[in-house]
């Protein structure tokens, strides 16, 4: 066992962790920063939906972790086993101990594949896939191309998930391809544990219309609990008249999004709230009880949509406040809950949902973003990946330009896939 200590320790080398480390080093080049991350590769995960839709190459989403690690940042290639917040220490999986003056938790979200009975055993075969894994997104595209009719089911669990629009994006891209190829789908189903297709009603109305344009059957408050891959049977739990009943549904293609949670080492620690998420102030991103702990991204309790766009807005706030705390100054920077969800409604068009805390519509451009546009499609496929690799991960941020805007309640006629 070895013991080492750093001024700032960041747990997680994903979008949030790398961006914070880069911005800290850009702001204070002499600052002693370490990242704890066991992965060998870094992924641009927002493009995995496009991979599953046949419009992006999986290899273009993967780079060696060493290539994105900011210069001067110490890399500790281990997983965290335990946070000892009262002692300002981390226990690593190999038994080593890391001390810190300040801790940033950017550990992402835990995808609980095994929470659905039979799912791990059948993923990647028997017509069962998920765009939530690098190795499976290409299989999604294979299945879409091979599909000649029958029943296609796309699922989403209740509760928080990474990029909450991604489960339905998989459906839209598949349905658009089948329509272009003249494939007759007997039954296209979107089954979600949520009570609506999207958490912001302003956008949900538009997405309901797009779902209907593909003749998709959207079913709510339904939870996938079991997959029998060889039989091609999906089992859903449904609440009826106050009781939970199970329905077995035959499928030809099944795209699964499993339940998700904060990582176990956070969920079981003193840092978690009652729901298991890292308990931070939703404006300052500092922990509610430990003044030298900060958090951002998918592992936190902030009530925003868990997207890369949210991280983009959180990074400058967290860095400014962490440095203010080091200088024993007031935390002046505030995160407003901004998130953006580029919903790929067809091969070339994207509905760009932008909002802040409370579902307040806050768009970057003065356009009604309920309308799917080719320009947003270009942003999704081309500009955003470039911005990600060349600006965000380098600690450079574009100025925040989103603002609250009012739009008519009635849906525009141009709302269509």
Secondary structure, DSSP 4 states (H G I P E B T S, - for coil): --EEEEEEEEE--SHHHHHHHHHHHHH-TT--EEEE---SEEE-GGGHHHHHTTSS-GGGGEEEHHHHSPTTPEEE---EEEEEGGGTEEEETTS-EEEEEEEEE---EEE-GGGSBTHHHHTTBTTEE-TTSHHHHHHHHHHHHH--SSEEEEEE-SS--SSTTHHHHHHHHHHHHHHHHT---SEEEEEESSSSSSSSHHHHHHHHHHHHHTT-EEE-SEEEEEEETTTTEEEEEEEETTEEEEEEEE-SEEE----EEE-HHHHTSTTB-TTSSB-B-TTT-BBSS-TTEEE-GGGB---S--SHHHHHHHHHHHHHHHHHHHTT----------EEEEEE-SSS-EEEEEEEGGGEEEESSSS-TTS-BHHHHHIIIIIHHHHHHHTGGGT--PPP--EE----SSPPTT---
